[in-house]
Amino acid sequence: MSTSPALDRAEPVPLPANIQSVQPGGGKCYAIELAWGRIRRSWLKTFRRAYVRRMAERRRGPAGAIPPGAPHEILDPRDLKYCRNRCECAWDAADDPFRWRDKLPFARWGLAELQLFGWPLLAATVALCFAPWPWSLGAIVPGVVLALVVYFFRDPPRHVPTGPHVVVAPADGKVVEIARLDHDEFCDGPAIKIGIFLSIFNVHINRAPLASRVIELRYAPGEFLNALDPESAIRNENMWIGLETDEPPHRRYWVRQISGAIARRIVCDLRPGESIPKGHKFGMIKLGSRTELVLPAENLELAIQLGDNIKAGTTVVGRFRDQQAASFKA
């Protein structure tokens, strides 16, 4: 059985200047949430000084109210939501009073949208339910929209297959492209590109295909063409993520999040140099679009074909034969 030669470990590349947050494309909901964060921090420093001191004592990482790389004060874990990719401070799970939010069945990056759209829609639905007939029928419209908003930002639990050399899907959706690349610069050789189309009805969260170390991120502003248009992969706003597997031979591969006509907000909270487990939730494309996965072709055995519907973190898209990956346990 052939084996792949181990690659020299890659050095992480610092974040480029155009990635100032986990959602570099901004957005109105994002701006509102940042404004609320400023108000919240001011309130905490004025009325909850003991809490601020206690959280500062328990915080791990660089000292100081504004750690290196952070755009503002980091008073508690909520302040890391949009800047954890720029600073290396954190709290242990036992010291994080907001850890319960990770157990909600919704994407944490979409909680602002859920509240900004959800509460007004709920209020309108309830109000119209008590309106005289036939106006009460109008409750159907905001009720349906509310259900769709909640559905769009759902985050169902996923069972991640074991086996260090078993590759899982980085996104939910339909496989619309499988192409062989004669040479990929980052993979340093022939590669296989897998294109996944995410409709607005798919789960929008991206997950790590393998246990990996983050090497590089590149953000490219762009257009918002329909994700089914082949040109969208070239011209649309996208986030390119270069990764290296934790297990020898330390293969390099990459994932790209691509925006679309409806999906215009890309979230990626990865930080160069950090290690993430397989199936780790690292971001999302709000309201779908397209995700690409490029893997080194050597000894790769694909387990999918064009037209397959796959699920992030659950569907096995391939395995590397030289590492006895066929013995994985699902």
Contacts in CASP RR format, 6 or more apart in sequence:
PFRMAT RR
TARGET T0000
AUTHOR 0000-0000-0000
METHOD contacts of the structure
MODEL  1
MSTSPALDRAEPVPLPANIQSVQPGGGKCYAIELAWGRIRRSWLKTFRRA
YVRRMAERRRGPAGAIPPGAPHEILDPRDLKYCRNRCECAWDAADDPFRW
RDKLPFARWGLAELQLFGWPLLAATVALCFAPWPWSLGAIVPGVVLALVV
YFFRDPPRHVPTGPHVVVAPADGKVVEIARLDHDEFCDGPAIKIGIFLSI
FNVHINRAPLASRVIELRYAPGEFLNALDPESAIRNENMWIGLETDEPPH
RRYWVRQISGAIARRIVCDLRPGESIPKGHKFGMIKLGSRTELVLPAENL
ELAIQLGDNIKAGTTVVGRFRDQQAASFKA
1 321 0 8 1.000
1 322 0 8 1.000
1 324 0 8 1.000
2 299 0 8 1.000
2 321 0 8 1.000
2 322 0 8 1.000
3 249 0 8 1.000
3 299 0 8 1.000
3 322 0 8 1.000
3 323 0 8 1.000
4 249 0 8 1.000
4 251 0 8 1.000
4 296 0 8 1.000
4 298 0 8 1.000
4 299 0 8 1.000
4 320 0 8 1.000
4 322 0 8 1.000
5 249 0 8 1.000
6 248 0 8 1.000
6 249 0 8 1.000
6 250 0 8 1.000
7 188 0 8 1.000
7 244 0 8 1.000
7 249 0 8 1.000
7 250 0 8 1.000
7 251 0 8 1.000
7 252 0 8 1.000
9 244 0 8 1.000
9 250 0 8 1.000
10 215 0 8 1.000
10 244 0 8 1.000
10 250 0 8 1.000
10 252 0 8 1.000
11 215 0 8 1.000
12 213 0 8 1.000
12 214 0 8 1.000
12 215 0 8 1.000
12 216 0 8 1.000
12 272 0 8 1.000
12 273 0 8 1.000
13 215 0 8 1.000
13 216 0 8 1.000
13 217 0 8 1.000
13 272 0 8 1.000
14 272 0 8 1.000
15 85 0 8 1.000
15 86 0 8 1.000
15 217 0 8 1.000
15 271 0 8 1.000
15 272 0 8 1.000
16 217 0 8 1.000
16 218 0 8 1.000
16 219 0 8 1.000
18 24 0 8 1.000
18 219 0 8 1.000
18 221 0 8 1.000
19 85 0 8 1.000
19 86 0 8 1.000
19 217 0 8 1.000
19 219 0 8 1.000
20 71 0 8 1.000
20 86 0 8 1.000
21 30 0 8 1.000
21 71 0 8 1.000
21 82 0 8 1.000
21 83 0 8 1.000
21 85 0 8 1.000
21 86 0 8 1.000
22 81 0 8 1.000
22 82 0 8 1.000
22 83 0 8 1.000
22 84 0 8 1.000
22 85 0 8 1.000
22 109 0 8 1.000
22 267 0 8 1.000
22 268 0 8 1.000
22 269 0 8 1.000
22 283 0 8 1.000
23 30 0 8 1.000
23 82 0 8 1.000
23 109 0 8 1.000
23 265 0 8 1.000
23 266 0 8 1.000
23 267 0 8 1.000
24 219 0 8 1.000
24 239 0 8 1.000
24 266 0 8 1.000
25 219 0 8 1.000
25 221 0 8 1.000
25 237 0 8 1.000
25 265 0 8 1.000
25 266 0 8 1.000
26 265 0 8 1.000
27 265 0 8 1.000
29 112 0 8 1.000
29 113 0 8 1.000
29 116 0 8 1.000
30 82 0 8 1.000
30 112 0 8 1.000
30 265 0 8 1.000
32 112 0 8 1.000
32 116 0 8 1.000
33 81 0 8 1.000
33 82 0 8 1.000
33 112 0 8 1.000
34 82 0 8 1.000
37 78 0 8 1.000
37 79 0 8 1.000
38 72 0 8 1.000
40 78 0 8 1.000
41 72 0 8 1.000
41 73 0 8 1.000
41 75 0 8 1.000
41 79 0 8 1.000
44 51 0 8 1.000
44 52 0 8 1.000
44 75 0 8 1.000
44 76 0 8 1.000
45 52 0 8 1.000
45 75 0 8 1.000
51 76 0 8 1.000
52 75 0 8 1.000
52 76 0 8 1.000
55 75 0 8 1.000
55 76 0 8 1.000
55 91 0 8 1.000
55 95 0 8 1.000
56 64 0 8 1.000
56 65 0 8 1.000
56 75 0 8 1.000
58 91 0 8 1.000
58 92 0 8 1.000
58 95 0 8 1.000
59 74 0 8 1.000
59 89 0 8 1.000
59 90 0 8 1.000
59 91 0 8 1.000
60 89 0 8 1.000
60 90 0 8 1.000
60 91 0 8 1.000
60 92 0 8 1.000
61 67 0 8 1.000
61 88 0 8 1.000
61 89 0 8 1.000
61 90 0 8 1.000
62 68 0 8 1.000
62 87 0 8 1.000
62 88 0 8 1.000
62 89 0 8 1.000
65 73 0 8 1.000
65 74 0 8 1.000
65 75 0 8 1.000
66 72 0 8 1.000
66 73 0 8 1.000
66 74 0 8 1.000
67 74 0 8 1.000
67 87 0 8 1.000
67 88 0 8 1.000
67 89 0 8 1.000
68 87 0 8 1.000
68 88 0 8 1.000
69 83 0 8 1.000
69 86 0 8 1.000
69 87 0 8 1.000
70 79 0 8 1.000
70 83 0 8 1.000
70 86 0 8 1.000
70 87 0 8 1.000
70 89 0 8 1.000
71 83 0 8 1.000
71 86 0 8 1.000
72 79 0 8 1.000
72 83 0 8 1.000
73 79 0 8 1.000
74 80 0 8 1.000
74 83 0 8 1.000
74 87 0 8 1.000
74 89 0 8 1.000
76 91 0 8 1.000
76 97 0 8 1.000
76 98 0 8 1.000
77 90 0 8 1.000
77 91 0 8 1.000
77 96 0 8 1.000
77 97 0 8 1.000
77 98 0 8 1.000
77 99 0 8 1.000
78 98 0 8 1.000
80 87 0 8 1.000
80 89 0 8 1.000
80 90 0 8 1.000
81 108 0 8 1.000
81 109 0 8 1.000
84 90 0 8 1.000
84 269 0 8 1.000
84 271 0 8 1.000
85 217 0 8 1.000
85 268 0 8 1.000
85 269 0 8 1.000
85 270 0 8 1.000
85 271 0 8 1.000
86 271 0 8 1.000
88 271 0 8 1.000
93 99 0 8 1.000
101 108 0 8 1.000
101 111 0 8 1.000
102 108 0 8 1.000
104 111 0 8 1.000
104 155 0 8 1.000
105 154 0 8 1.000
105 155 0 8 1.000
105 156 0 8 1.000
106 114 0 8 1.000
106 150 0 8 1.000
106 153 0 8 1.000
106 154 0 8 1.000
106 155 0 8 1.000
107 153 0 8 1.000
107 154 0 8 1.000
107 155 0 8 1.000
107 204 0 8 1.000
107 205 0 8 1.000
107 284 0 8 1.000
108 155 0 8 1.000
109 267 0 8 1.000
109 269 0 8 1.000
109 283 0 8 1.000
109 284 0 8 1.000
109 286 0 8 1.000
110 153 0 8 1.000
110 284 0 8 1.000
110 286 0 8 1.000
111 153 0 8 1.000
113 149 0 8 1.000
113 153 0 8 1.000
113 286 0 8 1.000
114 149 0 8 1.000
114 150 0 8 1.000
114 153 0 8 1.000
117 145 0 8 1.000
117 146 0 8 1.000
117 149 0 8 1.000
118 146 0 8 1.000
118 149 0 8 1.000
118 150 0 8 1.000
121 142 0 8 1.000
121 143 0 8 1.000
121 145 0 8 1.000
121 146 0 8 1.000
121 149 0 8 1.000
122 142 0 8 1.000
122 146 0 8 1.000
124 139 0 8 1.000
124 142 0 8 1.000
124 143 0 8 1.000
125 139 0 8 1.000
125 142 0 8 1.000
125 143 0 8 1.000
125 146 0 8 1.000
126 139 0 8 1.000
128 135 0 8 1.000
128 136 0 8 1.000
128 138 0 8 1.000
128 139 0 8 1.000
128 142 0 8 1.000
129 136 0 8 1.000
129 139 0 8 1.000
130 136 0 8 1.000
131 138 0 8 1.000
131 139 0 8 1.000
151 201 0 8 1.000
152 200 0 8 1.000
152 204 0 8 1.000
152 286 0 8 1.000
152 287 0 8 1.000
153 204 0 8 1.000
154 203 0 8 1.000
155 203 0 8 1.000
155 205 0 8 1.000
155 281 0 8 1.000
156 203 0 8 1.000
158 207 0 8 1.000
158 279 0 8 1.000
158 311 0 8 1.000
158 312 0 8 1.000
158 313 0 8 1.000
158 314 0 8 1.000
159 314 0 8 1.000
159 330 0 8 1.000
160 168 0 8 1.000
160 207 0 8 1.000
160 278 0 8 1.000
160 279 0 8 1.000
160 313 0 8 1.000
160 314 0 8 1.000
161 168 0 8 1.000
161 313 0 8 1.000
161 314 0 8 1.000
161 316 0 8 1.000
161 328 0 8 1.000
161 329 0 8 1.000
161 330 0 8 1.000
162 328 0 8 1.000
162 329 0 8 1.000
162 330 0 8 1.000
163 325 0 8 1.000
163 327 0 8 1.000
163 328 0 8 1.000
163 329 0 8 1.000
164 210 0 8 1.000
164 211 0 8 1.000
164 245 0 8 1.000
164 246 0 8 1.000
164 247 0 8 1.000
164 278 0 8 1.000
164 323 0 8 1.000
164 325 0 8 1.000
165 210 0 8 1.000
165 245 0 8 1.000
165 247 0 8 1.000
165 319 0 8 1.000
165 320 0 8 1.000
165 323 0 8 1.000
165 324 0 8 1.000
165 325 0 8 1.000
165 328 0 8 1.000
166 278 0 8 1.000
166 316 0 8 1.000
166 318 0 8 1.000
166 319 0 8 1.000
166 325 0 8 1.000
166 328 0 8 1.000
167 209 0 8 1.000
167 210 0 8 1.000
167 295 0 8 1.000
167 300 0 8 1.000
167 316 0 8 1.000
167 317 0 8 1.000
167 318 0 8 1.000
167 319 0 8 1.000
167 320 0 8 1.000
168 207 0 8 1.000
168 209 0 8 1.000
168 210 0 8 1.000
168 278 0 8 1.000
168 279 0 8 1.000
168 312 0 8 1.000
168 313 0 8 1.000
168 314 0 8 1.000
168 315 0 8 1.000
168 316 0 8 1.000
168 317 0 8 1.000
169 196 0 8 1.000
169 207 0 8 1.000
169 209 0 8 1.000
169 293 0 8 1.000
169 310 0 8 1.000
169 311 0 8 1.000
169 312 0 8 1.000
169 313 0 8 1.000
169 314 0 8 1.000
169 315 0 8 1.000
169 316 0 8 1.000
169 317 0 8 1.000
170 196 0 8 1.000
170 206 0 8 1.000
170 207 0 8 1.000
170 208 0 8 1.000
170 209 0 8 1.000
170 255 0 8 1.000
170 291 0 8 1.000
170 293 0 8 1.000
170 312 0 8 1.000
170 313 0 8 1.000
171 196 0 8 1.000
171 198 0 8 1.000
171 202 0 8 1.000
171 206 0 8 1.000
171 207 0 8 1.000
171 285 0 8 1.000
171 291 0 8 1.000
171 310 0 8 1.000
171 312 0 8 1.000
172 196 0 8 1.000
172 198 0 8 1.000
172 202 0 8 1.000
172 203 0 8 1.000
172 204 0 8 1.000
172 205 0 8 1.000
172 310 0 8 1.000
172 311 0 8 1.000
172 312 0 8 1.000
173 196 0 8 1.000
173 197 0 8 1.000
173 198 0 8 1.000
173 199 0 8 1.000
173 202 0 8 1.000
173 309 0 8 1.000
173 310 0 8 1.000
173 311 0 8 1.000
174 196 0 8 1.000
174 197 0 8 1.000
174 199 0 8 1.000
174 307 0 8 1.000
174 308 0 8 1.000
174 309 0 8 1.000
174 310 0 8 1.000
175 194 0 8 1.000
175 195 0 8 1.000
175 196 0 8 1.000
175 304 0 8 1.000
175 305 0 8 1.000
175 306 0 8 1.000
175 307 0 8 1.000
175 308 0 8 1.000
175 309 0 8 1.000
175 310 0 8 1.000
176 195 0 8 1.000
176 196 0 8 1.000
176 197 0 8 1.000
176 228 0 8 1.000
176 306 0 8 1.000
176 307 0 8 1.000
177 193 0 8 1.000
177 194 0 8 1.000
177 195 0 8 1.000
177 292 0 8 1.000
177 306 0 8 1.000
178 192 0 8 1.000
178 193 0 8 1.000
178 194 0 8 1.000
178 195 0 8 1.000
178 302 0 8 1.000
178 304 0 8 1.000
178 305 0 8 1.000
178 306 0 8 1.000
179 192 0 8 1.000
179 193 0 8 1.000
180 190 0 8 1.000
180 191 0 8 1.000
180 192 0 8 1.000
180 193 0 8 1.000
180 297 0 8 1.000
181 190 0 8 1.000
181 191 0 8 1.000
181 192 0 8 1.000
181 193 0 8 1.000
181 294 0 8 1.000
181 297 0 8 1.000
182 190 0 8 1.000
183 189 0 8 1.000
183 190 0 8 1.000
183 191 0 8 1.000
184 190 0 8 1.000
184 191 0 8 1.000
184 294 0 8 1.000
184 296 0 8 1.000
186 242 0 8 1.000
186 252 0 8 1.000
186 253 0 8 1.000
186 254 0 8 1.000
186 294 0 8 1.000
187 251 0 8 1.000
187 252 0 8 1.000
187 253 0 8 1.000
187 254 0 8 1.000
187 294 0 8 1.000
187 295 0 8 1.000
187 296 0 8 1.000
188 252 0 8 1.000
188 296 0 8 1.000
189 296 0 8 1.000
189 297 0 8 1.000
189 298 0 8 1.000
190 296 0 8 1.000
190 297 0 8 1.000
190 298 0 8 1.000
191 253 0 8 1.000
191 294 0 8 1.000
191 295 0 8 1.000
191 296 0 8 1.000
191 297 0 8 1.000
192 294 0 8 1.000
192 295 0 8 1.000
192 296 0 8 1.000
192 297 0 8 1.000
192 300 0 8 1.000
192 302 0 8 1.000
193 292 0 8 1.000
193 293 0 8 1.000
193 294 0 8 1.000
194 292 0 8 1.000
194 293 0 8 1.000
194 294 0 8 1.000
194 295 0 8 1.000
194 304 0 8 1.000
194 317 0 8 1.000
195 290 0 8 1.000
195 291 0 8 1.000
195 292 0 8 1.000
195 293 0 8 1.000
196 290 0 8 1.000
196 291 0 8 1.000
196 292 0 8 1.000
196 293 0 8 1.000
196 310 0 8 1.000
197 227 0 8 1.000
197 228 0 8 1.000
197 289 0 8 1.000
197 290 0 8 1.000
198 204 0 8 1.000
198 227 0 8 1.000
198 263 0 8 1.000
198 285 0 8 1.000
198 288 0 8 1.000
198 289 0 8 1.000
198 290 0 8 1.000
198 291 0 8 1.000
199 288 0 8 1.000
200 262 0 8 1.000
200 263 0 8 1.000
200 287 0 8 1.000
200 288 0 8 1.000
202 288 0 8 1.000
203 311 0 8 1.000
203 312 0 8 1.000
204 263 0 8 1.000
204 284 0 8 1.000
204 285 0 8 1.000
204 286 0 8 1.000
204 287 0 8 1.000
204 288 0 8 1.000
205 281 0 8 1.000
205 283 0 8 1.000
205 284 0 8 1.000
205 312 0 8 1.000
206 255 0 8 1.000
206 257 0 8 1.000
206 268 0 8 1.000
206 281 0 8 1.000
206 282 0 8 1.000
206 283 0 8 1.000
206 284 0 8 1.000
206 285 0 8 1.000
206 291 0 8 1.000
206 312 0 8 1.000
207 279 0 8 1.000
207 280 0 8 1.000
207 281 0 8 1.000
207 282 0 8 1.000
207 312 0 8 1.000
207 313 0 8 1.000
208 243 0 8 1.000
208 276 0 8 1.000
208 277 0 8 1.000
208 278 0 8 1.000
208 279 0 8 1.000
208 280 0 8 1.000
208 282 0 8 1.000
209 253 0 8 1.000
209 255 0 8 1.000
209 278 0 8 1.000
209 279 0 8 1.000
209 293 0 8 1.000
209 295 0 8 1.000
209 313 0 8 1.000
209 317 0 8 1.000
210 243 0 8 1.000
210 245 0 8 1.000
210 246 0 8 1.000
210 253 0 8 1.000
210 278 0 8 1.000
211 245 0 8 1.000
211 246 0 8 1.000
211 247 0 8 1.000
211 275 0 8 1.000
211 276 0 8 1.000
211 277 0 8 1.000
211 278 0 8 1.000
212 243 0 8 1.000
212 244 0 8 1.000
212 245 0 8 1.000
212 246 0 8 1.000
212 253 0 8 1.000
212 275 0 8 1.000
212 276 0 8 1.000
212 278 0 8 1.000
213 243 0 8 1.000
213 244 0 8 1.000
213 245 0 8 1.000
213 246 0 8 1.000
213 273 0 8 1.000
213 274 0 8 1.000
213 275 0 8 1.000
213 276 0 8 1.000
214 241 0 8 1.000
214 242 0 8 1.000
214 243 0 8 1.000
214 270 0 8 1.000
214 271 0 8 1.000
214 272 0 8 1.000
214 273 0 8 1.000
214 274 0 8 1.000
214 275 0 8 1.000
214 276 0 8 1.000
215 242 0 8 1.000
215 243 0 8 1.000
215 244 0 8 1.000
215 252 0 8 1.000
215 272 0 8 1.000
215 273 0 8 1.000
216 240 0 8 1.000
216 241 0 8 1.000
216 242 0 8 1.000
216 272 0 8 1.000
217 239 0 8 1.000
217 240 0 8 1.000
217 241 0 8 1.000
217 242 0 8 1.000
217 268 0 8 1.000
217 270 0 8 1.000
217 272 0 8 1.000
218 239 0 8 1.000
218 240 0 8 1.000
219 238 0 8 1.000
219 239 0 8 1.000
219 240 0 8 1.000
219 266 0 8 1.000
220 237 0 8 1.000
220 238 0 8 1.000
220 239 0 8 1.000
220 240 0 8 1.000
221 237 0 8 1.000
222 235 0 8 1.000
222 236 0 8 1.000
222 237 0 8 1.000
222 238 0 8 1.000
222 259 0 8 1.000
223 232 0 8 1.000
223 235 0 8 1.000
223 236 0 8 1.000
223 237 0 8 1.000
224 236 0 8 1.000
224 237 0 8 1.000
224 259 0 8 1.000
224 260 0 8 1.000
224 261 0 8 1.000
224 264 0 8 1.000
225 231 0 8 1.000
225 232 0 8 1.000
225 235 0 8 1.000
225 236 0 8 1.000
225 260 0 8 1.000
225 261 0 8 1.000
226 232 0 8 1.000
226 260 0 8 1.000
226 261 0 8 1.000
227 236 0 8 1.000
227 258 0 8 1.000
227 260 0 8 1.000
227 261 0 8 1.000
227 263 0 8 1.000
227 288 0 8 1.000
227 289 0 8 1.000
227 290 0 8 1.000
232 258 0 8 1.000
232 260 0 8 1.000
232 290 0 8 1.000
233 256 0 8 1.000
233 258 0 8 1.000
233 290 0 8 1.000
233 292 0 8 1.000
236 258 0 8 1.000
236 259 0 8 1.000
236 260 0 8 1.000
236 289 0 8 1.000
236 290 0 8 1.000
237 258 0 8 1.000
237 259 0 8 1.000
237 260 0 8 1.000
237 264 0 8 1.000
237 266 0 8 1.000
238 256 0 8 1.000
238 257 0 8 1.000
238 258 0 8 1.000
238 259 0 8 1.000
238 266 0 8 1.000
239 256 0 8 1.000
239 257 0 8 1.000
239 266 0 8 1.000
239 268 0 8 1.000
240 254 0 8 1.000
240 255 0 8 1.000
240 256 0 8 1.000
241 254 0 8 1.000
241 255 0 8 1.000
241 256 0 8 1.000
241 257 0 8 1.000
241 268 0 8 1.000
241 270 0 8 1.000
241 282 0 8 1.000
242 252 0 8 1.000
242 253 0 8 1.000
242 254 0 8 1.000
242 255 0 8 1.000
243 252 0 8 1.000
243 253 0 8 1.000
243 254 0 8 1.000
243 255 0 8 1.000
244 250 0 8 1.000
244 251 0 8 1.000
244 252 0 8 1.000
244 253 0 8 1.000
245 251 0 8 1.000
245 252 0 8 1.000
245 253 0 8 1.000
246 275 0 8 1.000
247 323 0 8 1.000
251 295 0 8 1.000
251 296 0 8 1.000
251 320 0 8 1.000
252 296 0 8 1.000
253 293 0 8 1.000
253 294 0 8 1.000
253 295 0 8 1.000
253 296 0 8 1.000
254 293 0 8 1.000
254 294 0 8 1.000
255 291 0 8 1.000
255 292 0 8 1.000
255 293 0 8 1.000
255 294 0 8 1.000
256 291 0 8 1.000
256 292 0 8 1.000
256 294 0 8 1.000
257 266 0 8 1.000
257 268 0 8 1.000
257 283 0 8 1.000
257 285 0 8 1.000
257 289 0 8 1.000
257 291 0 8 1.000
258 266 0 8 1.000
258 285 0 8 1.000
258 289 0 8 1.000
258 290 0 8 1.000
258 291 0 8 1.000
258 292 0 8 1.000
259 265 0 8 1.000
259 266 0 8 1.000
259 285 0 8 1.000
259 289 0 8 1.000
260 288 0 8 1.000
260 289 0 8 1.000
260 290 0 8 1.000
262 287 0 8 1.000
262 288 0 8 1.000
262 289 0 8 1.000
263 285 0 8 1.000
263 286 0 8 1.000
263 287 0 8 1.000
263 288 0 8 1.000
263 289 0 8 1.000
264 286 0 8 1.000
264 287 0 8 1.000
265 285 0 8 1.000
265 286 0 8 1.000
265 287 0 8 1.000
266 284 0 8 1.000
266 285 0 8 1.000
266 286 0 8 1.000
267 283 0 8 1.000
267 284 0 8 1.000
267 285 0 8 1.000
267 286 0 8 1.000
268 282 0 8 1.000
268 283 0 8 1.000
269 282 0 8 1.000
269 283 0 8 1.000
270 276 0 8 1.000
270 282 0 8 1.000
270 283 0 8 1.000
276 282 0 8 1.000
278 313 0 8 1.000
279 312 0 8 1.000
279 313 0 8 1.000
285 291 0 8 1.000
293 317 0 8 1.000
295 318 0 8 1.000
299 320 0 8 1.000
299 321 0 8 1.000
299 322 0 8 1.000
299 323 0 8 1.000
300 318 0 8 1.000
300 319 0 8 1.000
300 320 0 8 1.000
300 321 0 8 1.000
301 318 0 8 1.000
301 319 0 8 1.000
301 320 0 8 1.000
301 321 0 8 1.000
301 325 0 8 1.000
301 326 0 8 1.000
302 317 0 8 1.000
302 318 0 8 1.000
303 316 0 8 1.000
303 317 0 8 1.000
303 318 0 8 1.000
303 319 0 8 1.000
304 310 0 8 1.000
304 315 0 8 1.000
304 317 0 8 1.000
304 318 0 8 1.000
308 315 0 8 1.000
310 317 0 8 1.000
316 328 0 8 1.000
316 330 0 8 1.000
319 325 0 8 1.000
319 326 0 8 1.000
319 328 0 8 1.000
END
